[in-house]
Amino acid sequence: MPIVEFDGKSIDCEIGENLRQVLVDHNLALHNGSSKIFNCRGLGTCGTCSVKINGKVSKMTTVEKTRLSFPPHCISRGLRLACQIKVLGNLKVEKGAGFWGQEI
């Protein structure tokens, strides 16, 4: 059973679970400021759930690649969208500052 570390907490989850949903289910704040209200609810279109990942996760989806290719994101910065990630092993997740969490 993978362990997700985020914001000083460790959460057990199942292999293949969606990272965004794991964090939301455990009442962990994945969004900054008003993006808590103004986000796409997991469709991968807003980019407000961007995070830095260290661990084994699914490959980047087409939706994720597309969104992370537009400002304020930059695909080369190594950020991922939590809503598009399937947990495949233990993870350390870091959320950056800024509306989109892009400031890491």
Backbone as JSON Lines, residues from 0, in Angstrom:
{"i":0,"aa":"M","n":[0.85,-1.18,0.0],"ca":[0.0,0.0,0.0],"c":[0.9,1.24,0.0]}
{"i":1,"aa":"P","n":[0.81,2.09,-1.02],"ca":[1.64,3.29,-1.08],"c":[1.31,4.29,0.03]}
{"i":2,"aa":"I","n":[2.32,5.05,0.39],"ca":[2.17,6.14,1.35],"c":[2.44,7.45,0.63]}
{"i":3,"aa":"V","n":[1.51,8.38,0.77],"ca":[1.65,9.71,0.18],"c":[1.99,10.68,1.31]}
{"i":4,"aa":"E","n":[3.11,11.38,1.18],"ca":[3.51,12.39,2.17],"c":[3.22,13.76,1.59]}
{"i":5,"aa":"F","n":[2.42,14.53,2.33],"ca":[2.03,15.87,1.87],"c":[1.75,16.75,3.08]}
{"i":6,"aa":"D","n":[2.34,17.93,3.09],"ca":[2.06,18.92,4.13],"c":[2.26,18.35,5.53]}
{"i":7,"aa":"G","n":[3.32,17.57,5.72],"ca":[3.64,17.01,7.03],"c":[2.8,15.82,7.45]}
{"i":8,"aa":"K","n":[1.98,15.32,6.57],"ca":[1.1,14.18,6.88],"c":[1.45,13.0,5.98]}
{"i":9,"aa":"S","n":[1.22,11.79,6.48],"ca":[1.42,10.56,5.7],"c":[0.07,9.87,5.56]}
{"i":10,"aa":"I","n":[-0.27,9.53,4.32],"ca":[-1.58,8.94,4.02],"c":[-1.38,7.64,3.28]}
{"i":11,"aa":"D","n":[-2.06,6.59,3.73],"ca":[-2.07,5.32,3.0],"c":[-3.12,5.41,1.91]}
{"i":12,"aa":"C","n":[-2.81,4.83,0.75],"ca":[-3.8,4.76,-0.32],"c":[-3.56,3.49,-1.13]}
{"i":13,"aa":"E","n":[-4.43,3.24,-2.06],"ca":[-4.32,2.07,-2.92],"c":[-3.52,2.41,-4.19]}
{"i":14,"aa":"I","n":[-2.84,1.44,-4.74],"ca":[-2.17,1.63,-6.02],"c":[-3.22,1.98,-7.07]}
{"i":15,"aa":"G","n":[-2.95,2.99,-7.87],"ca":[-3.87,3.41,-8.93],"c":[-4.85,4.49,-8.52]}
{"i":16,"aa":"E","n":[-4.86,4.87,-7.23],"ca":[-5.77,5.94,-6.81],"c":[-5.31,7.28,-7.39]}
{"i":17,"aa":"N","n":[-6.28,8.15,-7.63],"ca":[-6.01,9.49,-8.13],"c":[-5.47,10.35,-6.99]}
{"i":18,"aa":"L","n":[-4.32,11.0,-7.21],"ca":[-3.66,11.79,-6.16],"c":[-4.55,12.91,-5.64]}
{"i":19,"aa":"R","n":[-5.18,13.64,-6.53],"ca":[-6.06,14.74,-6.09],"c":[-7.14,14.21,-5.15]}
{"i":20,"aa":"Q","n":[-7.76,13.12,-5.53],"ca":[-8.84,12.57,-4.73],"c":[-8.35,12.08,-3.37]}
{"i":21,"aa":"V","n":[-7.17,11.49,-3.34],"ca":[-6.58,11.04,-2.07],"c":[-6.43,12.23,-1.13]}
{"i":22,"aa":"L","n":[-5.87,13.33,-1.63],"ca":[-5.66,14.51,-0.79],"c":[-6.97,15.14,-0.37]}
{"i":23,"aa":"V","n":[-7.91,15.27,-1.29],"ca":[-9.23,15.84,-0.97],"c":[-9.95,14.97,0.07]}
{"i":24,"aa":"D","n":[-9.89,13.66,-0.09],"ca":[-10.56,12.76,0.86],"c":[-10.0,12.87,2.27]}
{"i":25,"aa":"H","n":[-8.77,13.35,2.4],"ca":[-8.14,13.5,3.71],"c":[-8.09,14.97,4.15]}
{"i":26,"aa":"N","n":[-8.91,15.8,3.52],"ca":[-9.05,17.22,3.88],"c":[-7.73,17.97,3.87]}
{"i":27,"aa":"L","n":[-6.87,17.64,2.92],"ca":[-5.6,18.34,2.78],"c":[-5.73,19.39,1.69]}
{"i":28,"aa":"A","n":[-5.27,20.59,1.97],"ca":[-5.44,21.74,1.09],"c":[-4.51,21.65,-0.11]}
{"i":29,"aa":"L","n":[-5.05,21.24,-1.22],"ca":[-4.31,21.12,-2.46],"c":[-4.27,22.41,-3.25]}
{"i":30,"aa":"H","n":[-5.21,23.31,-2.98],"ca":[-5.33,24.57,-3.73],"c":[-4.95,25.76,-2.86]}
{"i":31,"aa":"N","n":[-4.38,26.77,-3.49],"ca":[-3.98,27.99,-2.78],"c":[-5.02,29.09,-2.98]}
{"i":32,"aa":"G","n":[-5.26,29.86,-1.92],"ca":[-6.12,31.03,-2.0],"c":[-7.47,30.75,-2.64]}
{"i":33,"aa":"S","n":[-7.87,31.62,-3.56],"ca":[-9.19,31.49,-4.17],"c":[-9.28,30.33,-5.16]}
{"i":34,"aa":"S","n":[-8.15,29.67,-5.47],"ca":[-8.24,28.49,-6.34],"c":[-8.95,27.34,-5.63]}
{"i":35,"aa":"K","n":[-9.16,27.48,-4.3],"ca":[-9.97,26.5,-3.57],"c":[-11.4,26.51,-4.1]}
{"i":36,"aa":"I","n":[-11.84,27.67,-4.57],"ca":[-13.19,27.83,-5.11],"c":[-13.17,27.73,-6.63]}
{"i":37,"aa":"F","n":[-12.21,28.41,-7.24],"ca":[-12.13,28.49,-8.7],"c":[-11.13,27.47,-9.24]}
{"i":38,"aa":"N","n":[-11.59,26.23,-9.39],"ca":[-10.77,25.19,-10.01],"c":[-11.67,24.26,-10.81]}
{"i":39,"aa":"C","n":[-11.07,23.43,-11.63],"ca":[-11.85,22.6,-12.57],"c":[-12.37,21.3,-11.97]}
{"i":40,"aa":"R","n":[-12.14,21.09,-10.68],"ca":[-12.64,19.89,-9.97],"c":[-12.1,18.58,-10.55]}
{"i":41,"aa":"G","n":[-10.87,18.63,-11.05],"ca":[-10.22,17.39,-11.48],"c":[-10.25,17.1,-12.96]}
{"i":42,"aa":"L","n":[-10.63,18.06,-13.77],"ca":[-10.68,17.83,-15.22],"c":[-9.34,18.05,-15.91]}
{"i":43,"aa":"G","n":[-8.39,18.67,-15.2],"ca":[-7.08,18.91,-15.77],"c":[-6.98,20.16,-16.63]}
{"i":44,"aa":"T","n":[-7.97,21.03,-16.55],"ca":[-7.99,22.19,-17.43],"c":[-7.52,23.49,-16.77]}
{"i":45,"aa":"C","n":[-7.53,23.57,-15.45],"ca":[-7.18,24.85,-14.82],"c":[-5.72,24.93,-14.39]}
{"i":46,"aa":"G","n":[-5.15,23.83,-13.96],"ca":[-3.75,23.82,-13.54],"c":[-3.5,24.23,-12.11]}
{"i":47,"aa":"T","n":[-4.54,24.45,-11.32],"ca":[-4.35,24.92,-9.95],"c":[-3.91,23.82,-8.98]}
{"i":48,"aa":"C","n":[-3.93,22.58,-9.41],"ca":[-3.49,21.48,-8.54],"c":[-2.06,21.04,-8.86]}
{"i":49,"aa":"S","n":[-1.28,21.94,-9.47],"ca":[0.09,21.58,-9.82],"c":[0.92,21.34,-8.57]}
{"i":50,"aa":"V","n":[1.73,20.3,-8.63],"ca":[2.57,19.89,-7.5],"c":[3.9,19.35,-8.02]}
{"i":51,"aa":"K","n":[4.87,19.3,-7.13],"ca":[6.16,18.66,-7.41],"c":[6.08,17.27,-6.8]}
{"i":52,"aa":"I","n":[6.45,16.26,-7.57],"ca":[6.31,14.86,-7.15],"c":[7.69,14.21,-7.06]}
{"i":53,"aa":"N","n":[7.86,13.43,-6.01],"ca":[9.04,12.58,-5.9],"c":[8.51,11.18,-5.58]}
{"i":54,"aa":"G","n":[8.53,10.3,-6.54],"ca":[8.03,8.95,-6.37],"c":[7.44,8.43,-7.65]}
{"i":55,"aa":"K","n":[6.87,7.23,-7.57],"ca":[6.36,6.55,-8.76],"c":[4.89,6.89,-9.0]}
{"i":56,"aa":"V","n":[4.65,7.47,-10.18],"ca":[3.29,7.84,-10.59],"c":[3.08,7.48,-12.05]}
{"i":57,"aa":"S","n":[1.85,7.6,-12.5],"ca":[1.51,7.34,-13.9],"c":[2.18,8.34,-14.83]}
{"i":58,"aa":"K","n":[2.25,7.97,-16.1],"ca":[2.81,8.87,-17.1],"c":[1.89,10.07,-17.29]}
{"i":59,"aa":"M","n":[2.45,11.14,-17.81],"ca":[1.69,12.36,-18.05],"c":[0.63,12.13,-19.13]}
{"i":60,"aa":"T","n":[-0.59,12.55,-18.85],"ca":[-1.68,12.43,-19.82],"c":[-1.57,13.56,-20.84]}
{"i":61,"aa":"T","n":[-2.27,13.41,-21.94],"ca":[-2.31,14.46,-22.97],"c":[-2.91,15.74,-22.4]}
{"i":62,"aa":"V","n":[-3.95,15.61,-21.6],"ca":[-4.58,16.78,-20.98],"c":[-3.57,17.5,-20.1]}
{"i":63,"aa":"E","n":[-2.82,16.74,-19.32],"ca":[-1.82,17.33,-18.42],"c":[-0.7,18.02,-19.21]}
{"i":64,"aa":"K","n":[-0.19,17.36,-20.23],"ca":[0.87,17.96,-21.06],"c":[0.4,19.27,-21.67]}
{"i":65,"aa":"T","n":[-0.83,19.27,-22.15],"ca":[-1.38,20.48,-22.78],"c":[-1.46,21.62,-21.78]}
{"i":66,"aa":"R","n":[-2.05,21.37,-20.61],"ca":[-2.23,22.44,-19.61],"c":[-0.9,22.96,-19.11]}
{"i":67,"aa":"L","n":[0.04,22.07,-18.86],"ca":[1.33,22.48,-18.33],"c":[2.22,23.16,-19.37]}
{"i":68,"aa":"S","n":[1.77,23.21,-20.6],"ca":[2.51,23.89,-21.66],"c":[2.13,25.36,-21.8]}
{"i":69,"aa":"F","n":[1.17,25.83,-20.99],"ca":[0.72,27.21,-21.05],"c":[1.05,27.94,-19.75]}
{"i":70,"aa":"P","n":[1.38,29.25,-19.84],"ca":[1.68,30.04,-18.65],"c":[0.52,30.02,-17.66]}
{"i":71,"aa":"P","n":[0.81,30.1,-16.38],"ca":[2.12,30.37,-15.81],"c":[2.99,29.12,-15.67]}
{"i":72,"aa":"H","n":[2.51,28.0,-16.14],"ca":[3.29,26.77,-16.06],"c":[4.29,26.69,-17.2]}
{"i":73,"aa":"C","n":[5.21,25.8,-17.04],"ca":[6.19,25.49,-18.08],"c":[6.55,24.03,-17.89]}
{"i":74,"aa":"I","n":[6.29,23.22,-18.88],"ca":[6.43,21.78,-18.75],"c":[7.83,21.36,-18.29]}
{"i":75,"aa":"S","n":[8.84,22.16,-18.61],"ca":[10.22,21.81,-18.25],"c":[10.51,22.02,-16.76]}
{"i":76,"aa":"R","n":[9.6,22.64,-16.02],"ca":[9.82,22.87,-14.58],"c":[9.56,21.62,-13.74]}
{"i":77,"aa":"G","n":[9.0,20.6,-14.35],"ca":[8.81,19.34,-13.64],"c":[7.58,19.24,-12.77]}
{"i":78,"aa":"L","n":[6.66,20.17,-12.91],"ca":[5.42,20.09,-12.14],"c":[4.46,19.09,-12.78]}
{"i":79,"aa":"R","n":[3.56,18.59,-11.98],"ca":[2.52,17.68,-12.45],"c":[1.18,18.17,-11.92]}
{"i":80,"aa":"L","n":[0.1,17.71,-12.52],"ca":[-1.25,18.02,-12.05],"c":[-1.75,16.86,-11.21]}
{"i":81,"aa":"A","n":[-2.04,17.12,-9.94],"ca":[-2.49,16.06,-9.03],"c":[-3.74,15.35,-9.55]}
{"i":82,"aa":"C","n":[-4.59,16.08,-10.25],"ca":[-5.84,15.5,-10.74],"c":[-5.63,14.48,-11.86]}
{"i":83,"aa":"Q","n":[-4.45,14.48,-12.46],"ca":[-4.18,13.58,-13.57],"c":[-3.25,12.42,-13.18]}
{"i":84,"aa":"I","n":[-2.82,12.4,-11.93],"ca":[-1.83,11.42,-11.47],"c":[-2.49,10.23,-10.8]}
{"i":85,"aa":"K","n":[-2.03,9.04,-11.19],"ca":[-2.37,7.82,-10.47],"c":[-1.16,7.43,-9.63]}
{"i":86,"aa":"V","n":[-1.41,7.17,-8.36],"ca":[-0.35,6.8,-7.43],"c":[0.08,5.36,-7.72]}
{"i":87,"aa":"L","n":[1.37,5.16,-7.97],"ca":[1.89,3.82,-8.26],"c":[2.89,3.34,-7.21]}
{"i":88,"aa":"G","n":[3.25,4.2,-6.28],"ca":[4.19,3.86,-5.22],"c":[4.24,4.98,-4.2]}
{"i":89,"aa":"N","n":[5.16,4.88,-3.25],"ca":[5.3,5.92,-2.23],"c":[5.64,7.25,-2.9]}
{"i":90,"aa":"L","n":[5.04,8.33,-2.37],"ca":[5.22,9.67,-2.95],"c":[5.51,10.71,-1.89]}
{"i":91,"aa":"K","n":[6.33,11.68,-2.28],"ca":[6.47,12.92,-1.53],"c":[5.93,13.99,-2.45]}
{"i":92,"aa":"V","n":[4.97,14.76,-1.97],"ca":[4.28,15.77,-2.78],"c":[4.51,17.13,-2.16]}
{"i":93,"aa":"E","n":[4.91,18.1,-3.0],"ca":[5.17,19.46,-2.54],"c":[4.31,20.43,-3.34]}
{"i":94,"aa":"K","n":[3.63,21.31,-2.62],"ca":[2.79,22.34,-3.25],"c":[3.51,23.68,-3.17]}
{"i":95,"aa":"G","n":[3.63,24.35,-4.3],"ca":[4.28,25.66,-4.33],"c":[3.3,26.79,-4.04]}
{"i":96,"aa":"A","n":[3.84,27.97,-3.95],"ca":[3.04,29.17,-3.72],"c":[2.44,29.65,-5.04]}
{"i":97,"aa":"G","n":[1.6,30.67,-4.94],"ca":[0.96,31.24,-6.12],"c":[-0.4,30.61,-6.36]}
{"i":98,"aa":"F","n":[-1.23,31.3,-7.12],"ca":[-2.59,30.81,-7.41],"c":[-2.57,29.4,-7.96]}
{"i":99,"aa":"W","n":[-1.66,29.12,-8.89],"ca":[-1.58,27.81,-9.52],"c":[-0.62,26.87,-8.8]}
{"i":100,"aa":"G","n":[0.04,27.32,-7.77],"ca":[1.02,26.5,-7.07],"c":[2.3,26.32,-7.85]}
{"i":101,"aa":"Q","n":[2.54,27.2,-8.8],"ca":[3.66,27.08,-9.72],"c":[4.98,27.59,-9.17]}
{"i":102,"aa":"E","n":[4.97,28.25,-8.03],"ca":[6.18,28.87,-7.49],"c":[6.92,27.93,-6.54]}
{"i":103,"aa":"I","n":[7.61,26.98,-7.13],"ca":[8.38,26.0,-6.33],"c":[9.85,26.24,-6.58]}
